[in-house]
Amino acid sequence: MAYYVGEIGININDFFEMTMQELHNISKGYQLKEEKQWLHTRQILTGIFQVNSKKRIKPSDIMSLSFDKQKTNMKPATSEEKIHWFKLAEQNARQLKGTS
């Protein structure tokens, strides 16, 4: 709760009325916004340093960010994995509708 109310700035009454999915979506959006701000900062610093350097500087040379490795290590899902997750989603949808 402290993260959502304190860090993100959600009204406490709104917090208690939200579903877990809504809170998850807000949290994910907030994290993406933070990542973009850090990427922007790193890009500006790269430009500043590049002007004063004779060698080519990459943004990762200036500052490594915690999510850099996460994005590069992710593999696309295989066809089998996609089928598995699709079947699970269908099962969950049927259960929510009450038609097992």
Backbone as ProteinMPNN parsed JSONL, in Angstrom:
{"seq_chain_A": "MAYYVGEIGININDFFEMTMQELHNISKGYQLKEEKQWLHTRQILTGIFQVNSKKRIKPSDIMSLSFDKQKTNMKPATSEEKIHWFKLAEQNARQLKGTS", "coords_chain_A": {"N_chain_A": [[0.82, -1.184, 0.0], [1.96, 1.249, 0.771], [3.709, 1.793, -1.321], [1.981, 2.28, -3.512], [0.356, 4.4, -2.593], [2.183, 6.233, -1.444], [4.549, 6.384, -3.151], [3.628, 6.236, -5.887], [1.355, 7.803, -5.757], [-1.396, 7.384, -5.521], [-4.705, 8.015, -4.481], [-5.758, 7.173, -1.223], [-8.334, 6.182, -0.744], [-9.12, 5.481, -3.32], [-7.273, 3.482, -3.753], [-8.161, 1.337, -2.135], [-10.449, 0.648, -3.464], [-9.696, -0.432, -5.844], [-9.0, -3.163, -8.103], [-6.777, -6.025, -8.011], [-5.656, -6.366, -10.52], [-5.925, -3.829, -11.667], [-4.242, -2.372, -9.963], [-1.846, -3.654, -10.528], [-1.519, -2.945, -13.24], [-1.243, -0.164, -13.011], [1.109, -0.045, -11.511], [2.931, -1.253, -13.288], [2.827, 0.571, -15.418], [3.874, 2.819, -14.123], [6.472, 1.942, -13.569], [7.442, 1.644, -16.199], [7.384, 4.314, -17.008], [9.318, 5.378, -15.272], [11.577, 3.97, -16.186], [11.806, 5.023, -18.788], [12.441, 7.667, -18.169], [14.965, 7.354, -16.983], [16.344, 6.281, -19.161], [16.236, 8.462, -20.894], [17.736, 10.348, -19.44], [20.217, 9.038, -19.451], [20.746, 9.065, -22.196], [21.045, 11.798, -22.717], [23.321, 12.322, -21.151], [25.143, 10.704, -22.532], [25.296, 12.05, -24.982], [26.47, 14.449, -24.119], [28.961, 13.564, -23.144], [29.95, 12.4, -25.468], [30.482, 14.49, -27.204], [32.789, 15.515, -26.146], [34.671, 13.558, -26.54], [36.965, 11.495, -28.349], [36.597, 8.9, -29.079], [34.036, 6.478, -29.86], [31.166, 6.471, -27.886], [28.978, 4.454, -26.086], [25.634, 4.413, -24.782], [25.444, 2.554, -22.66], [28.034, 2.559, -21.754], [28.226, 4.814, -20.244], [26.307, 4.639, -18.172], [25.017, 1.893, -16.551], [21.886, 0.353, -16.469], [19.437, -1.135, -14.346], [17.448, -2.545, -15.699], [18.475, -3.066, -18.182], [19.754, -5.577, -18.657], [17.628, -7.293, -18.229], [15.92, -6.913, -20.41], [17.506, -7.693, -22.583], [18.026, -10.357, -22.11], [15.693, -11.702, -22.422], [13.866, -14.2, -24.04], [11.974, -14.907, -26.97], [8.759, -16.45, -26.709], [8.307, -19.933, -27.232], [6.515, -21.859, -29.736], [5.189, -23.966, -28.486], [5.075, -23.042, -25.841], [3.449, -20.792, -26.176], [1.034, -22.004, -26.957], [0.487, -23.488, -24.657], [0.101, -21.401, -22.73], [-2.076, -20.123, -23.882], [-4.053, -22.118, -23.72], [-4.277, -22.298, -20.934], [-5.277, -19.743, -20.387], [-7.756, -19.902, -21.679], [-8.979, -21.891, -20.086], [-9.114, -20.553, -17.622], [-10.829, -18.461, -18.339], [-13.164, -19.886, -18.904], [-13.702, -20.898, -16.347], [-14.181, -18.556, -14.946], [-16.536, -17.78, -16.147], [-18.095, -19.804, -15.294], [-18.483, -22.182, -16.63], [-17.168, -24.92, -16.676]], "CA_chain_A": [[0.0, 0.0, 0.0], [2.824, 2.425, 0.849], [4.241, 2.039, -2.66], [0.942, 2.855, -4.367], [-0.111, 5.68, -2.059], [3.308, 7.143, -1.236], [5.437, 6.552, -4.308], [2.894, 6.516, -7.123], [0.468, 8.938, -5.482], [-2.814, 7.042, -5.617], [-5.523, 8.376, -3.329], [-5.938, 5.973, -0.396], [-9.684, 5.649, -0.964], [-9.097, 4.824, -4.63], [-6.474, 2.266, -3.61], [-8.975, 0.256, -1.574], [-11.517, 0.299, -4.397], [-9.12, -1.008, -7.063], [-8.715, -4.596, -8.161], [-5.35, -6.329, -8.109], [-5.245, -6.144, -11.91], [-5.776, -2.38, -11.852], [-3.022, -1.971, -9.248], [-0.717, -4.179, -11.295], [-1.374, -2.116, -14.442], [-0.714, 1.137, -12.593], [2.493, -0.265, -11.122], [3.706, -1.502, -14.508], [2.92, 1.851, -16.117], [4.784, 3.68, -13.366], [7.817, 1.427, -13.801], [7.826, 1.995, -17.569], [7.649, 5.754, -17.017], [10.614, 5.563, -14.619], [12.603, 3.476, -17.106], [11.959, 5.999, -19.869], [13.133, 8.839, -17.639], [16.376, 7.018, -16.848], [16.9, 6.165, -20.511], [16.388, 9.828, -21.385], [18.883, 10.917, -18.722], [21.44, 8.404, -19.949], [20.972, 9.524, -23.562], [21.575, 13.164, -22.618], [24.707, 12.214, -20.683], [25.946, 10.149, -23.626], [25.543, 13.146, -25.92], [27.423, 15.396, -23.513], [30.288, 12.951, -23.122], [30.389, 12.111, -26.839], [31.014, 15.726, -27.769], [34.128, 15.735, -25.597], [35.473, 12.348, -26.658], [37.343, 11.134, -29.719], [36.124, 7.549, -29.373], [32.581, 6.274, -29.839], [30.656, 6.118, -26.562], [27.633, 3.886, -26.067], [24.921, 4.77, -23.547], [25.763, 1.61, -21.585], [29.351, 2.92, -21.214], [28.009, 5.906, -19.295], [25.53, 4.213, -17.017], [24.242, 0.665, -16.765], [20.61, 0.413, -15.765], [19.044, -2.466, -13.866], [16.576, -3.225, -16.642], [19.186, -3.354, -19.431], [19.968, -7.012, -18.796], [16.33, -7.958, -18.281], [15.368, -6.835, -21.76], [18.341, -8.399, -23.547], [18.03, -11.784, -21.817], [14.383, -12.292, -22.665], [13.727, -14.931, -25.295], [10.585, -15.027, -27.398], [8.126, -17.714, -26.334], [8.227, -20.935, -28.29], [5.137, -22.173, -30.13], [4.615, -24.815, -27.44], [4.768, -22.188, -24.689], [2.286, -19.967, -26.524], [-0.149, -22.878, -26.91], [0.252, -23.785, -23.242], [-0.466, -20.225, -22.065], [-3.391, -19.873, -24.466], [-4.97, -23.09, -23.125], [-4.519, -21.877, -19.542], [-6.15, -18.56, -20.424], [-9.104, -20.383, -22.002], [-9.501, -22.563, -18.892], [-9.445, -19.515, -16.639], [-11.995, -17.741, -18.814], [-14.334, -20.757, -18.687], [-13.969, -20.96, -14.908], [-14.78, -17.282, -14.537], [-17.91, -17.777, -16.654], [-18.804, -20.86, -14.611], [-18.736, -23.294, -17.551], [-15.965, -25.741, -16.714]], "C_chain_A": [[0.872, 1.259, 0.0], [3.383, 2.798, -0.52], [3.218, 2.77, -3.521], [0.521, 4.244, -3.895], [1.035, 6.68, -1.963], [4.12, 7.434, -2.477], [4.683, 6.968, -5.564], [1.928, 7.676, -6.94], [-1.01, 8.654, -5.649], [-3.52, 7.476, -4.339], [-5.838, 7.109, -2.543], [-7.322, 5.359, -0.564], [-9.767, 4.925, -2.302], [-8.341, 3.5, -4.549], [-7.336, 1.097, -3.145], [-10.124, -0.166, -2.484], [-11.002, -0.392, -5.665], [-8.934, -2.514, -6.946], [-7.201, -4.789, -8.241], [-4.833, -6.086, -9.527], [-5.038, -4.658, -12.179], [-4.509, -1.882, -11.168], [-1.779, -2.446, -9.997], [-0.455, -3.307, -12.526], [-0.791, -0.747, -14.107], [0.761, 1.009, -12.238], [3.384, -0.458, -12.343], [3.893, -0.21, -15.309], [3.891, 2.807, -15.445], [6.229, 3.243, -13.59], [8.309, 1.769, -15.207], [8.164, 3.478, -17.686], [9.01, 6.044, -16.391], [11.756, 5.112, -15.528], [12.862, 4.47, -18.23], [12.709, 7.235, -19.394], [14.624, 8.557, -17.474], [17.043, 6.864, -18.207], [17.164, 7.543, -21.112], [17.601, 10.493, -20.743], [20.185, 10.351, -19.259], [21.764, 8.864, -21.367], [21.548, 10.944, -23.576], [23.028, 13.131, -22.17], [25.621, 11.664, -21.769], [26.28, 11.23, -24.642], [26.563, 14.133, -25.4], [28.834, 14.823, -23.545], [30.829, 12.714, -24.53], [31.018, 13.337, -27.489], [32.461, 15.945, -27.338], [35.039, 14.512, -25.707], [35.792, 12.069, -28.122], [36.877, 9.736, -30.076], [34.61, 7.485, -29.24], [32.156, 5.81, -28.449], [29.234, 5.598, -26.702], [26.947, 4.309, -24.765], [25.25, 3.842, -22.378], [27.156, 1.841, -21.004], [29.213, 3.988, -20.125], [27.365, 5.402, -18.012], [24.816, 2.917, -17.366], [22.985, 0.754, -15.901], [20.148, -1.002, -15.444], [18.209, -3.231, -14.882], [17.24, -3.491, -17.99], [19.306, -4.854, -19.659], [18.651, -7.754, -18.91], [15.803, -8.0, -19.711], [16.191, -7.653, -22.749], [18.323, -9.904, -23.324], [16.695, -12.461, -22.108], [14.354, -12.96, -24.036], [12.258, -14.935, -25.692], [10.038, -16.399, -27.001], [8.109, -18.66, -27.527], [6.759, -21.187, -28.63], [4.45, -23.013, -29.063], [4.22, -23.986, -26.212], [3.539, -21.324, -24.958], [1.002, -20.775, -26.449], [-0.516, -23.182, -25.46], [-0.427, -22.608, -22.54], [-1.85, -19.882, -22.598], [-4.425, -20.822, -23.869], [-5.292, -22.732, -21.674], [-5.464, -20.678, -19.487], [-7.586, -18.962, -20.742], [-9.751, -21.062, -20.804], [-9.935, -21.543, -17.841], [-10.69, -18.743, -17.055], [-13.267, -18.563, -18.608], [-14.705, -20.829, -17.207], [-14.625, -19.677, -14.414], [-16.241, -17.189, -14.987], [-18.75, -18.849, -15.97], [-19.153, -22.042, -15.49], [-17.496, -24.146, -17.69], [-16.063, -26.754, -17.761]], "O_chain_A": [[0.56, 2.228, -0.692], [3.515, 3.978, -0.842], [3.544, 3.757, -4.181], [0.35, 5.156, -4.704], [0.886, 7.838, -2.352], [4.353, 8.593, -2.82], [5.053, 7.937, -6.227], [1.705, 8.45, -7.872], [-1.797, 9.569, -5.89], [-2.983, 7.318, -3.242], [-6.151, 6.077, -3.137], [-7.464, 4.137, -0.529], [-10.408, 3.88, -2.409], [-8.718, 2.519, -5.19], [-7.251, -0.002, -3.694], [-10.708, -1.232, -2.289], [-11.796, -0.882, -6.468], [-8.741, -3.061, -5.86], [-6.45, -3.849, -8.502], [-3.696, -5.648, -9.707], [-4.079, -4.275, -12.848], [-3.781, -1.063, -11.728], [-0.784, -1.726, -10.086], [0.692, -2.97, -12.82], [0.056, -0.233, -14.837], [1.571, 1.854, -12.618], [4.471, 0.114, -12.418], [4.982, 0.066, -15.813], [4.64, 3.518, -16.115], [7.111, 4.082, -13.78], [9.468, 2.144, -15.383], [9.111, 3.854, -18.376], [9.772, 6.858, -16.911], [12.779, 5.788, -15.63], [14.013, 4.728, -18.582], [13.521, 7.792, -20.133], [15.456, 9.409, -17.785], [18.19, 7.276, -18.383], [18.189, 7.763, -21.758], [18.401, 11.129, -21.429], [21.143, 11.088, -19.494], [22.935, 9.036, -21.706], [22.442, 11.245, -24.367], [23.872, 13.826, -22.736], [26.758, 12.116, -21.908], [27.415, 11.319, -25.11], [27.422, 14.602, -26.147], [29.785, 15.507, -23.924], [32.034, 12.818, -24.757], [31.983, 13.218, -28.244], [33.26, 16.501, -28.091], [36.068, 14.444, -25.035], [34.998, 12.365, -29.015], [36.77, 9.408, -31.258], [33.989, 8.329, -28.594], [32.724, 4.865, -27.904], [28.393, 6.22, -27.35], [27.617, 4.535, -23.758], [25.325, 4.289, -21.233], [27.449, 1.385, -19.898], [30.016, 4.036, -19.193], [27.824, 5.703, -16.91], [24.094, 2.848, -18.36], [23.035, 1.179, -14.747], [20.434, -1.945, -16.182], [18.263, -4.46, -14.915], [16.616, -4.092, -18.864], [18.991, -5.344, -20.743], [18.57, -8.753, -19.624], [15.294, -9.028, -20.158], [15.628, -8.25, -23.666], [18.58, -10.662, -24.259], [16.598, -13.686, -22.04], [14.754, -12.378, -25.044], [11.386, -14.964, -24.824], [10.776, -17.384, -26.965], [7.924, -18.246, -28.671], [5.867, -20.772, -27.89], [3.273, -22.806, -28.764], [3.163, -24.204, -25.619], [2.693, -21.144, -24.082], [-0.008, -20.292, -25.938], [-1.688, -23.137, -25.085], [-1.418, -22.795, -21.834], [-2.703, -19.402, -21.851], [-5.537, -20.407, -23.546], [-6.437, -22.85, -21.238], [-6.348, -20.617, -18.632], [-8.527, -18.432, -20.151], [-10.931, -20.844, -20.528], [-11.005, -21.67, -17.247], [-11.519, -18.406, -16.21], [-14.304, -18.039, -18.199], [-15.885, -20.822, -16.857], [-15.517, -19.711, -13.567], [-17.075, -16.599, -14.301], [-19.978, -18.818, -16.049], [-20.03, -22.831, -15.14], [-16.832, -24.1, -18.726], [-15.137, -27.544, -17.944]]}, "name": "protein", "num_of_chains": 1, "seq": "MAYYVGEIGININDFFEMTMQELHNISKGYQLKEEKQWLHTRQILTGIFQVNSKKRIKPSDIMSLSFDKQKTNMKPATSEEKIHWFKLAEQNARQLKGTS"}
